[in-house]
Amino acid sequence: ETGVTQTPRHLVMGMTNKKSLKCEQHLGHNAMYWYKQSAKKPLELMFVYSLEERVENNSVPSRFSPECPNSSHLFLHLHTLQPEDSALYLCASRKARAGGADTQYFGPGTRLTVL
Amino acid sequence: AQSVTQLGSHVSVSEGALVLLRCNYSSSVPPYLFWYVQYPNQGLQLLLKYTTGATLVKGINGFEAEFKKSETSFHLTKPSAHMSDAAEYFCAVSVGTGGFKTIFGAGTRLFVKA
């Protein structure tokens, strides 16, 4: 499935850097997600946007800042990260309808390493 | 509150053997249940899902799962494992108004021995 793309695929940054992750979906979906996947931990939902409005924010530290300028694009802005933020960051999208039965489509992820 | 428990973080089977990955859920409302697979260096992709209707759900690559309400289970099976099935498998339940939130299990890594 190539409907959801993420760039960059790999990112190494220092704790004082500012960087951004980008996600783009070509599926006509109207809801987009950021997840954090760390080793030996369940997938953690970070942010949900539906119709470009944030509907869920799972108490994520302010050093992570999402942006959804339109229904096809989602960004995650990063600043002053900590080494424990090193993880695979996954973007997903879905056609959100009442009921929750719709499948989420995932991008390949950005492997982030914070030095 | 909804939750998902996957029994066994690692499962190892021989090629050609039965694959059984266990998932139990907790939900106060009728759940929508999913199995996703993640191959190395890739995102998750849907294997199958249960919404309503038939409790035995067939998915891609020969996998199937059965929704058992009385046991609150949604175990994933495949009659004969193939080397290409080696991956990590995630059980998930969709919750919340509009179903925006999906709760994922911790994952089970499947190893297939030749």
HADDOCK unambig.tbl for C-alpha pairs under 7 A between the chains (distance, minus, plus):
assign (segid A and resid 41 and name CA) (segid B and resid 106 and name CA) 6.13 0.50 0.50
assign (segid A and resid 42 and name CA) (segid B and resid 104 and name CA) 6.60 0.50 0.50
assign (segid A and resid 42 and name CA) (segid B and resid 105 and name CA) 6.00 0.50 0.50
assign (segid A and resid 42 and name CA) (segid B and resid 106 and name CA) 4.10 0.50 0.50
assign (segid A and resid 42 and name CA) (segid B and resid 107 and name CA) 6.98 0.50 0.50
assign (segid A and resid 43 and name CA) (segid B and resid 104 and name CA) 6.13 0.50 0.50
assign (segid A and resid 43 and name CA) (segid B and resid 106 and name CA) 6.94 0.50 0.50
assign (segid A and resid 90 and name CA) (segid B and resid 43 and name CA) 6.87 0.50 0.50
assign (segid A and resid 97 and name CA) (segid B and resid 98 and name CA) 6.19 0.50 0.50
assign (segid A and resid 98 and name CA) (segid B and resid 98 and name CA) 4.18 0.50 0.50
assign (segid A and resid 98 and name CA) (segid B and resid 99 and name CA) 6.58 0.50 0.50
assign (segid A and resid 99 and name CA) (segid B and resid 98 and name CA) 5.13 0.50 0.50
assign (segid A and resid 99 and name CA) (segid B and resid 99 and name CA) 5.36 0.50 0.50
assign (segid A and resid 100 and name CA) (segid B and resid 94 and name CA) 5.80 0.50 0.50
assign (segid A and resid 100 and name CA) (segid B and resid 95 and name CA) 6.73 0.50 0.50
assign (segid A and resid 100 and name CA) (segid B and resid 98 and name CA) 5.55 0.50 0.50
assign (segid A and resid 100 and name CA) (segid B and resid 99 and name CA) 3.42 0.50 0.50
assign (segid A and resid 100 and name CA) (segid B and resid 100 and name CA) 6.35 0.50 0.50
assign (segid A and resid 101 and name CA) (segid B and resid 32 and name CA) 5.90 0.50 0.50
assign (segid A and resid 101 and name CA) (segid B and resid 51 and name CA) 6.04 0.50 0.50
assign (segid A and resid 105 and name CA) (segid B and resid 45 and name CA) 6.61 0.50 0.50
assign (segid A and resid 106 and name CA) (segid B and resid 43 and name CA) 5.38 0.50 0.50
assign (segid A and resid 106 and name CA) (segid B and resid 44 and name CA) 5.62 0.50 0.50
assign (segid A and resid 106 and name CA) (segid B and resid 45 and name CA) 6.59 0.50 0.50
assign (segid A and resid 107 and name CA) (segid B and resid 43 and name CA) 5.29 0.50 0.50
assign (segid A and resid 108 and name CA) (segid B and resid 41 and name CA) 6.86 0.50 0.50
assign (segid A and resid 108 and name CA) (segid B and resid 42 and name CA) 4.44 0.50 0.50
assign (segid A and resid 108 and name CA) (segid B and resid 43 and name CA) 4.10 0.50 0.50
assign (segid A and resid 109 and name CA) (segid B and resid 42 and name CA) 6.81 0.50 0.50
assign (segid A and resid 109 and name CA) (segid B and resid 43 and name CA) 5.97 0.50 0.50
